[in-house]
Amino acid sequence: MNEPNTDDMTEKSTPPTWSAEGNALMILAVASTTLAAFLVFTYLQYVLLAIVLAYVLAPAQRILEQRMSSMAAAITLIISSIFVLFIPLVYITGIAIQQGLTLIAAIQEGEFSPEVLQARIEGIGYVVDFELMYATYQAPIAAGLQNLATGALTVIGGLPGVLLGFTVTLFVLFALLRDGERLLAWLQSVVPINDRVQRNLLRELDHLMWASVVGNVAVAGVQAVALGIGLVLVGMPGVVFLTVVTFILALLPLVGAFGVWVPVSMYLFLIGRPFAAGLFVIYGSFVSVSDIYLRPAVISRSGTINVAIIVVGIFGGIVLFGAIGLFIGPVVLGGAKIVLDVFAQERAEPTSV
């Protein structure tokens, strides 16, 4: 009978060194990832904004990289975006806020007071007791105006933090534009998911980003500009403010420009311009109906997004991230749905074989 090899027994009885090293590495990875997550969460909304902007600017980055280095292309693209997009956006937003404050002042000074509106309505043959209506809703109206003023003061007081946040956005955007492909390759290599599932996730996330950011924003922009032209033609005051409001409402399905052109038409009718009011109703209806044709044409790559995802994503994003949530809220919510769908699909596949 052969004697057992003591060297083999010793080798088998010795536990593999990877077990202890693997546990230590896992603890270190979890601890470092958790700490890094806490650091990122402090400016999460600005990091997410940088990711969205990098996705939008990525095609232009690839075109510029054919003529210059990736660093020069990223710097050129960011500087161009600041002058072409950011500065005009800040300027338009400032005008819109100024016109909105002017409207509030006009209401407080009585230009749109219940007595004035009631006199205008009685002048065309209708009787409405606006004093009773105003007395009924005076408290919520005052509370709404107070909240608006408080929010404006909060925004002004938080400008240093906002500027710091946008600085973070610029640096993250620069890194993503310059090294985005390498970062994506690194993530694919360290995430413990097979290549097929990763490709499915990236494809679905690409469709989501296109639909919710590029498509939805583009459609809202077209409708806002179109209605803004109509506002100019009818001589409506506060055109910039109403156009910005139209853009925000157009991001919401089933609301859109309807939420602006209906009150404007009523206002034109009340001030004794029924012909202009009728024309604006027709024009506004065309702008609202254009959503049916514009949205499928722009978002042809991915079809439509679930209405609930857009609405909950926008309102939840505003509460959680502020104004930036208008754009990143639907992406976050839709991305969670995509991950859960892929997870459920992969989990069901082994049982279906």
N, C-alpha and C positions, 0 to 999 in steps of 0.2 A: 504494500500500500504506500503510495507516494505521500511524503510529508508535505503539508501545506507550506507554501512560500510565505515566510514571515514578512518579506518586503511587501508582498501584495496585501497581506492583512493590515499591515501598518498604513499602507496607502489608502485602503478602503475605509479604515476606521477614522482617518483624518478628515474632518468636515471641510468641504470646499471653502476656499478663502473668499469666493465671490459672495457667499451668503452674508457674512459680516460686512464686507465692503459695500455690497448692494444696499443693505439696510441703512448703513451710514450715509451713503450717497442719496438715498431716497429721503431721509430726514433732512439732509442739507438742502436738497432741491426744494422740498416743501417749504422749509423755513425761509430760504432766500426768495422763492417765488411769492410767498405771502408778504414778506417785507416789501418787495418790489411792487406788488399790487397795491399796498397801502400808499406807497409814494405816488403811483399813477393815479389812484382814485382822488387825490387832492386836486388834480386838474383834469379829471376824466373827460368832462365835456369838451375841453379844448383839444385833448388828444384825439377824441372821436371826430371833432371837426377837422383836424388835420388829416385824419384817415379819409374822410369823405372828400376833402379838397384834393388830396393826392390821387384818389380814384378818378376824379373829374379831369385833373390836369395830366394824368399819365399818358394819354395819347399825344398831347403836345410835347411832353418830355421825350418820348421816343422819337418824334420827328426832329427835335432840336439835337438829340444825341447823334444824329447822322452827320451833323455839321460841326459839332464841338464836343468837348468832354462832358461827362455826366454832371460834374460839379458846376461847370459854367452854364450848362443847360438849366440846371435847377435854380441857380441864382438868377439867370435871365428871366425864367418863367415866373419866379416869385416877385421880382421887381415889376415885371409887366403886369402881373395880376393886381398888385397894389395900386398902380396908377390907372389901370383900365377898369377894375372891378371895385376894389375896396374903397378908394377915395370917393368915387362917384356914389357908391352905396351909402357912405357916411354922410355925404352932402345931401342926398335925397332924403335920408332918414331925418336929418336935422330940419329940413324944410317941412317934412310931414309932421314932426313934433310941434314945430312952431305954429303951423296951421291948425293942428288939433287944439293947442292951447288957446289960439284965437277964437276957435269955435266955442270952447268952454267959456271964455270971457264974454262972448256975444250972448250966450245963454244966461249968464249971470247978470248982464246988463239989461236984459229984457227984450233983446231983439227977437228971440225965439221963445218968449215967455208965453204962458197959457193964454193971457189976455190977447196978445197979438195974434196968436194962431187961431183963437176962437173968433176974433173979429174977421180974419181972412176967410174962415170957413163960412161964417154967417153971411159974408158978402157974396158968396156964390149960392146961397139958398139952403144951407144946412145948419142945424143947431146941435152943438156938442158942448156939454158942460165940462170944459177942460179944468175948471177950478176944482171940481169934485174929483176928477181923475188925478190931478196933480196932488191934491190933499191925500188921496189914497196911496199913491206911490211915492210921496215925497221922501219918506224915510229910506227906502231902498235906493232911490236916485241919489240922495245926499251921501249915503254910504258908498255907493259906486264911485262918485266923484272924489270922495275922501280917499278911497283905496287907490284910485288912479293917481292922485297927487302924492300919496305916500309912496307908491311904486316908483314914481318919477324921482322923488327925493332919494329913494334907496338906490336907484340906478346911478344917480349923480354921485352919491356918496361912495359907491363901489367902483368908481371909474379906475382908481389905481389898481385894484385887483383885476379888473377887466383887461387893462392894458398889459399887466403881467401875464394874464392868461393868454392873450393874443400873441405875446412874445413866445410863450411855450408852443403855441400853434405854429408859428413861423419856423422855429427850429425843428420841430417834429416833422413838419411838412417838407423842409429841406432834406432831412435825413431820408424820408420816405421816397422822395423824388429821385434822389441820388442813388440810394442803395435799396430801393424797394424790391427789386427782383431777388437780390441776395438775401434780404430779410425774409422774403416769402419762402425761398429755398431752405433757409435755416429752420423756419417754423415747420416746414414739411418734414424735415429730417428729425426734429426732436419730438414732435407730437406722435404719440404711440397709436397712430391710425394708419391703416393700410392705404396704399396709393390710390386705389379705386375709390374708396370712400372720400379721400381728400379731394379728388377731382370732382366728385359729385357735389361736395360742399362748396368748393370754389365756384363751380358753374352756377349753382343756385344763388349763391351770395352775389355773384356778378349780375345776374338777372335782377335780383332784389335792388341792388344799388342803382342800376340803370333806371328801373321803374320808379323807385321812390325818390331818388335825388334828381337825376337828369330829366326823366320824363315828367314827373309830377311838378317839379319846379318850372320846367320849360312851358308846360301847359298853363300854369298859373301866371307866368310872366306874360305870355301872349294875351291871355284874357284881360289882365290888368292894363296892359298898354292899349288894347283895343277899347276898353271901356273908358280909359283916361282920355283918349282922343274924342270920344263922344261927350265927355264932361266938358272938354274945352269948347267944343262946337256949340253946346247949349249955354255956355257962359256961366257954368257952376263955380261958385267960390270954393277954395280949398281943394283944388284938383289933385295936387300931389298927395295930400293926406288921404283923400278918397281912393286914389289909385293904389296906394300902399295897403289900405284896408281891403281893397278888392283882391290884391295879390295874396294876402294872408287868408282871406275867406276862400279863394279859389283853390287853395291847398286842400280844403276839406271837400270830400265828395258830397254831392247832393245839395251843396250850399252855393259856393262859388260867387260869381258876379251878381247873382240874384239878390244877395244880401245888401248890395249897394244900389243897384239901379232901381229897385222898387221904392226905397225911401226917397231917393233923389227925384223920381217921377212924381211921387206924392207932393214933395216940396214944390216942384215946379207948378203943379196944378194948384196948390194952395196960394201961391203968390200971383196967380192970375195969368199963367202961361200954359193953358191947356193944350195948345197945338204942340209946343215944345215937349210937354209931358208925354203926349201920345207918341210923338216921334221917338222919344227916348225909351219908351216901353218897347217899341218895335225893335230898336237898335239893341237894347239890353237883352231882349229875348234871343236875338241872333247870337250875341256873345255867349249867353248861357248854353244855347243849343250847340255851339261850336265845340263844347267839351266832349260831346258824343263822338265827334269825328277826329278831333285833335288827339285825344288821349290814346285811342288804339293806333293811330298813325305814328305817334312819337314813341309809345311803349310797345312797339311791335316785336321787340326782341324777347319779351317775357310775358306777353299778355297783360292781364290786369292784376292789381294787388287787391287783396281782400279789404273791403271798405272798413271793417272793424279795426283791422291792423293800422290803417292810416289814421282814423279818427282817434283811437285810443293812444296810438303812438305819438301823434301830434300833441294832444292835450297832456298826456303823461310826460312827454318830453319837455313841454314848457314848464310844468310843475317841478320836474327833477333837474333840468339843465338850463332853464331860462329860455331866452329867445332862440338859442342855438338848437333847442329841442324841436323846433319846427321842422328841421331837416334830419336830425339824427335819431329822433324818437321812433319814427316808423322803421328805420334801418335796424335799430336795436331790437324792437319787438318782432319784426319780420325775420331777423337773423335767428332769434330764439326759436321761432316756429320751424325754420328750415332745419336747424340742428336737431330738434325733437323729431321731425319727420324722417330725417335720414337715420337717426338712432332707432326709431321704431321699425323702419324698413330693414335695416341690417339685423335687428334682433329677430324679426319674423322670418328672414330668409332660411336659417338653418332648420327651423321647424317645418318649412314648406317643402323641403327636399325629401 
